[in-house]
Amino acid sequence: MKLVGIGDLFIPNDYILSGFKNLEQLGVEVTAVEWKLKDFEELQNINLAVEHGGSEAYNPPQYIKDAISDADIIITEFCPITKNVIDCCKNLKVIGVLRAGYENINVSYATSKNILVYNTPGRNADAVADFTIGLMISESRNIAKGHLGLKNGEWIREYPNSGNIPDLPGKNVGIIGLGEIGQKVAKRLTGFDVNLFGYDPFVTNPPYGIKMVSLEELMQESDFVTIHVRASKETENLVNRDLIFKMKPTSYFINTSRSSVADEKAIYEALINDKIAGAALDVFDVEPPG
């Protein structure tokens, strides 16, 4: 049996080879091929094309196809595994993705060929959950704004939310998407004595006392809204202008997911017109490479 990893700028060949080295004791041949990219900007452009257009939006180079042609197992992070790539592999049984997202895999075609596809949900879930809580507190308590003011020699006495800075206990926090990250955010929030609301069409028995509601009710009733869903055709513009403008004028919107799942222009419009109190975004429609 042969395993071939496809290294990239984030996870190079050496990492893959060392990570799967123990399989050699079971008789598995472990090799790797480097996906040669000019820089992080090229990788980001490919990733964006795949996010919006699916796995078939990019055709991997021939040297990748040659290297994996006799593989039983393919391991990849970002390199797309297309219909054509799958057809090049006569022995392929398993495709493993080194992250939660698998939009770079033609899952339906792999399934039709009885090829198993595995992802690694929750790989960075703790880091994202921690960061989400940090953004909630920083934005509502003006921590980042105050820090920037001090750096610029300014002692800020009035903030946009002065007179209405929220304490977390008793507040309603709406979590859109209760996968690995969403549930870890909820777990952390239990220590703040908040009321948890959730929206996820795939979750019927949520943990941590989360009250499942419609997306519209969540947006209307929450003092904080945080979104944790994968980017897909189904989630594109999930939080649209109408929903954003249903939020309380004292509420905060947090996005550490993908920019495509929420209407960025509507968020900006809501902010400048005082329709919401604040927004903390880790993702944007246009981002620098890397």
C-alpha positions in Angstrom: 0.0 0.0 0.0 1.3 3.5 -0.9 0.5 6.8 0.7 1.4 10.0 -1.1 1.2 13.4 0.6 0.9 16.6 -1.3 2.9 19.3 0.5 2.3 23.0 0.1 3.5 26.3 1.6 1.7 25.8 4.9 2.4 22.0 5.4 5.6 21.0 3.5 6.7 17.5 2.6 8.9 17.1 5.7 5.9 17.5 8.0 3.8 15.0 6.0 6.6 12.5 5.9 7.3 12.7 9.6 3.6 12.7 10.5 2.9 9.5 8.7 6.3 7.8 9.2 4.8 5.3 11.8 2.7 3.7 9.0 5.9 2.3 7.5 5.9 -0.2 10.4 2.7 -1.5 8.9 4.2 -1.9 5.5 2.9 1.3 4.0 5.2 3.1 1.6 5.1 6.8 2.6 6.1 9.4 0.0 5.3 13.1 -0.8 5.3 15.5 -3.7 5.6 19.3 -3.3 3.0 21.4 -4.8 5.2 24.1 -6.2 3.7 27.6 -5.9 5.3 30.9 -6.5 4.2 32.5 -3.2 1.3 32.7 -0.7 -0.6 35.1 -3.0 -0.8 32.4 -5.7 -2.0 29.9 -3.1 -4.6 32.3 -1.8 -5.9 33.1 -5.3 -6.3 29.3 -6.0 -8.0 28.8 -2.6 -10.5 31.6 -3.3 -11.3 30.2 -6.7 -11.9 26.8 -5.2 -14.0 28.3 -2.3 -16.3 30.0 -4.9 -16.2 27.6 -7.7 -15.6 24.2 -6.1 -12.8 21.6 -6.6 -13.0 21.7 -10.4 -12.0 25.4 -10.4 -8.3 24.5 -10.5 -6.5 21.8 -12.4 -3.4 20.6 -10.6 -0.2 20.3 -12.6 0.8 17.1 -14.3 3.7 16.4 -12.0 1.2 16.1 -9.1 -0.9 13.6 -11.1 2.2 11.6 -12.0 3.4 11.4 -8.4 0.0 10.1 -7.1 -0.9 7.9 -10.0 -0.2 4.7 -8.1 -1.3 5.9 -4.6 -3.8 4.0 -2.5 -4.0 7.0 -0.1 -3.7 10.7 -0.9 -3.1 13.2 1.8 -3.6 16.9 0.9 -4.2 20.2 2.6 -5.1 22.7 -0.1 -4.2 21.1 -3.4 -7.5 20.2 -5.2 -8.4 16.6 -5.9 -10.5 16.9 -9.0 -12.4 14.4 -11.2 -9.4 14.3 -13.5 -7.0 13.7 -10.6 -9.1 10.9 -9.3 -9.2 9.3 -12.7 -5.4 9.4 -12.8 -5.2 7.2 -9.7 -5.9 3.5 -10.5 -5.5 2.2 -7.0 -7.0 5.1 -5.0 -9.0 4.1 -1.9 -8.7 7.0 0.5 -8.4 10.8 0.3 -7.4 12.6 3.5 -7.6 16.3 4.0 -5.4 18.0 6.6 -8.0 20.5 7.7 -11.8 20.8 8.4 -12.7 22.2 5.0 -12.9 19.9 2.0 -14.1 22.1 -0.7 -11.0 21.3 -2.7 -12.1 17.6 -3.0 -14.6 16.4 -5.6 -16.4 14.4 -2.9 -19.4 13.3 -5.0 -17.1 11.9 -7.7 -14.9 10.2 -5.1 -18.0 8.7 -3.5 -19.2 7.4 -6.8 -15.9 5.5 -7.2 -16.2 4.1 -3.6 -13.2 6.2 -2.5 -13.4 7.3 1.2 -12.9 11.0 2.0 -11.7 12.1 5.5 -11.2 15.6 6.9 -9.8 16.8 10.2 -12.5 18.9 11.9 -11.4 20.9 14.9 -7.7 21.1 14.1 -7.6 24.8 15.1 -11.0 25.0 16.8 -9.6 25.9 20.2 -7.6 28.8 18.7 -10.5 30.2 16.8 -12.9 29.8 19.8 -10.4 31.7 22.1 -10.0 34.4 19.5 -13.8 34.7 19.1 -14.2 35.4 22.8 -11.4 37.8 22.7 -13.0 39.8 19.8 -16.4 39.9 21.7 -14.7 41.4 24.8 -12.3 43.7 22.9 -15.0 45.2 20.7 -17.6 45.7 23.3 -15.1 47.0 25.9 -13.1 49.1 23.3 -9.8 47.4 24.2 -8.4 47.6 20.7 -9.6 51.2 20.2 -8.1 52.3 23.5 -4.8 50.6 22.7 -4.7 52.3 19.3 -5.4 55.6 20.8 -2.6 55.3 23.4 -0.2 54.3 20.7 -1.1 57.5 18.9 -0.7 59.6 22.0 -4.5 60.0 22.5 -6.5 59.4 25.7 -9.9 58.5 24.4 -12.7 59.5 26.8 -15.7 58.8 24.6 -16.4 55.8 22.5 -19.4 55.1 20.2 -20.9 52.9 22.8 -20.1 55.0 25.8 -23.0 54.9 28.3 -24.0 51.5 27.0 -21.0 49.3 27.4 -22.4 45.8 28.1 -21.5 43.4 30.9 -21.6 39.8 29.6 -23.7 38.2 32.4 -27.3 38.0 31.4 -26.7 38.9 27.8 -28.0 36.8 24.8 -25.3 35.4 22.6 -26.4 33.8 19.3 -24.1 31.2 17.7 -24.7 30.5 14.1 -23.2 27.1 13.4 -22.6 24.5 16.1 -19.8 22.5 14.8 -16.5 22.0 16.5 -15.8 25.7 16.8 -19.3 26.8 17.6 -19.6 24.3 20.4 -16.2 25.3 21.9 -17.3 29.0 21.8 -20.5 28.0 23.7 -18.5 26.0 26.2 -16.3 29.0 27.0 -19.3 31.3 27.2 -20.9 29.2 30.0 -18.4 30.8 32.4 -19.8 34.2 31.6 -23.4 33.5 32.7 -24.9 34.4 29.3 -28.0 33.1 27.6 -27.0 30.9 24.6 -29.0 30.9 21.4 -28.1 28.6 18.5 -28.9 28.2 14.8 -27.8 25.1 13.0 -30.1 23.0 10.8 -28.0 19.9 11.5 -28.1 20.1 15.3 -31.2 19.0 17.3 -29.8 18.2 20.7 -27.3 21.0 21.5 -25.0 21.0 24.6 -24.5 23.7 27.2 -28.1 24.7 27.5 -28.2 26.3 24.0 -31.7 27.2 22.9 -32.2 26.4 19.2 -34.1 29.1 17.4 -34.6 30.3 13.8 -31.9 32.4 12.2 -34.3 35.4 12.2 -35.1 35.1 15.9 -31.4 34.7 16.7 -30.5 37.9 14.9 -33.3 39.8 16.6 -32.8 38.6 20.2 -29.0 38.4 20.5 -26.8 41.0 22.1 -23.8 39.3 20.4 -24.0 37.3 17.2 -21.0 35.1 16.3 -20.9 32.9 13.1 -19.0 29.7 12.6 -20.0 28.0 9.3 -18.1 26.6 6.3 -18.0 28.6 3.1 -20.2 26.9 0.6 -22.9 27.7 -1.9 -25.5 27.0 0.8 -23.9 29.4 3.3 -23.0 32.2 0.9 -24.6 35.5 2.2 -26.3 33.4 4.9 -26.4 36.5 7.1 -27.8 39.0 4.6 -28.7 42.7 4.8 -32.3 42.0 6.0 -31.0 39.9 8.9 -28.3 42.3 9.8 -30.8 45.2 10.0 -33.0 43.1 12.3 -30.2 43.2 15.0 -30.6 45.4 18.1 -28.9 48.8 17.9 -26.9 47.8 21.0 -25.7 44.5 19.5 -22.4 43.3 18.2 -21.6 41.1 15.2 -18.5 38.8 15.2 -17.2 36.8 12.2 -14.2 34.5 12.4 -15.6 32.2 9.7 -15.5 33.4 6.1 -16.4 36.8 4.6 -18.7 35.2 2.1 -21.2 34.0 4.7 -22.2 37.6 5.8 -22.9 40.7 3.8 -19.8 42.9 4.5 -21.3 46.0 2.8 -24.5 45.7 4.9 -22.4 45.3 8.1 -20.6 48.5 7.2 -23.8 50.3 6.4 -25.3 49.1 9.7 -22.3 50.4 11.6 -22.2 53.9 10.1 -25.9 54.3 10.6 -25.9 53.1 14.2 -28.0 50.1 13.5 -25.6 47.9 15.5 -23.1 48.9 18.2 -20.1 47.2 16.8 -18.5 44.5 14.6 -15.3 42.5 15.0 -14.3 40.8 11.8 -11.3 38.5 11.2 -12.3 37.9 7.5 -12.9 40.2 4.6 -14.0 40.1 1.0 -10.6 41.4 0.0 -7.6 40.3 2.1 -3.9 40.6 1.7 -2.0 37.5 0.5 -0.7 35.0 3.0 
